[in-house]
């Protein structure tokens, strides 16, 4: 029998409509990446709460990974929202964890989640790559990026 001998850092988040959440799997909900402590299923027009464990001091074993990645000790991991798994690829993904025990023959890895606070979890709206042909175009694209950073609260106005 296992038990928890300390306080776990958890957060209550909302499961969107038409979504199934499985206990013990990782999810990105309301801006937080964590392991669900119970299963929840929602239907059309329905939302429900779920508790995620987001504690950065806890080791989590998971097979919810891109099995093609090496997953060596110390590797930075990112959350691949499209495939709902951890990956070593930063491209288009959000930083989420570090590998604390390397991937084994069963494609299981132990991870430690990154610290998650509202200040570190903010994300600005996407900014298209610049196709500007002159300085004025670059200035316009750059100012659009600055506006998105300010709107997301990442940069002071």
N, C-alpha and C positions, 0 to 999 in steps of 0.2 A: 504494500500500500504506500502511495506517495502522499506527501502533504506539503503545503506551503507554510514556511516558517516566518515569513515576513509579509510586508505589504506589497502588493503588485500595483503597478501604475496601469490603470485602465481608463477607458473613456466610453461613454454612451454615445452612439452615433445612430444615424437613421438609415435603414435599409430602404432603397427606393422601390417603387412599384415594379411588379413583375420580376422579382429577383429572389433567388434562392441562396442563402448563406449556410454553409456547413460548419458545424462545430469543429475546431481544430485547424481550419484553413485560414489563410491570410487574405485580407481584403483591403482595398483602398476605399474608405467611406468618409464623407464629410472632411476630406483633406488629411485623414490619418490612415497610416498603414499599421495593421495589427492583426492578431489572431483572434478569431471569433470564439467566445466561450460557450455559445449555444447556437443551435440551428434555428434559422428564421426563414420563412417563405412569405412573400407578399404577392398579392394579386393586382389586377388592374385598378388604378386609383387608390391603392392602399400602400401605406408606409408603416413600418414598425421599428422599434428600437432594438439595438443589439449592443452588447458590450464587447469591445476589443481590448486585448492586452497589448499595451504599447510600451512596456517597460524595457528600457535599454540595458538594464542590469541583469536581465534574464537570458539564458541561452534557450533558443528554440530549435528543435529538430524539425526539418521539413523536407519533403520531396517535391515541393511546389517550386521547381527550378527549371531553368533551361539546361537540360541534361548535356547539351553540346559544350557548355562552358566548363572550364577546368575546376573552378570553385576551390582554389587552394587557400590555406589559412591566410588570413589578412586581406583577402580580395575584397574590394568594394563591390557592393551589390546594389542594383537599381530595380525599381518596381516597373515591370512591363505590364501596364494596365490593359493593353489589348489582349494579352495572353494570360493575365492573372497569375504571374509568376515572377520570381527573382531571376535576374540575369546580370552578367558582368558588363553588358553593353549599356553605356550611358546615353547613347543616341536616342533622343526622344523619350527617355525614361527619367524617373525621379530617384535621386539617391535615397536608399532605404536602410542599408545594413552593412555589416562586415561579417565575413566568414570567420567563425571561431574554431570550428573543427571541419577539416577538409571533407569533400564529397567522398562517400564510400562506394563500394561495388553495387549497392542497391540504389544509388543516386539520392542518398540522403545526406544532408549537410546540416551542421549546426551554425546558427547565425545569432548575432546580437544586433537588434534594431538600433537605428540612429535615434538620438534624442529628438523628440517631436514636441514643438511648442507652436502656438499660433504664429509667432514671429518668424520661425524657420520654415513654416509650411506654406507660406504665401506663394502664389504663382501668378505671374502676369499673363495677360492674354497673349496669344501668339502674334508674332510680328513676321510678316513675310520677308523673305530675302530681298535685299535691295537690287533693283534693276536700273538704278539711276544712271543716266548718261552724263550728268554734269554735277557740279558742286551743289547747285540749288536743289537738285533731286536728292542728293545724299543728305543734305540738311533737313529736308522734309521728312525723309525716312527716319533719320535719327531723332527728330522731334516727335514723331509718332511713337517710337520706342520709348522715349522718355515719358510721354503722356501715359502709356500703358503701365510703366513701372510706378508712376505716381498713383494712378487709379487703383492699382493692386495694393498700395500701401507699402511697397518695397522701398520707395525713395520718397523723401520728404518733398513737399511742394515748395 
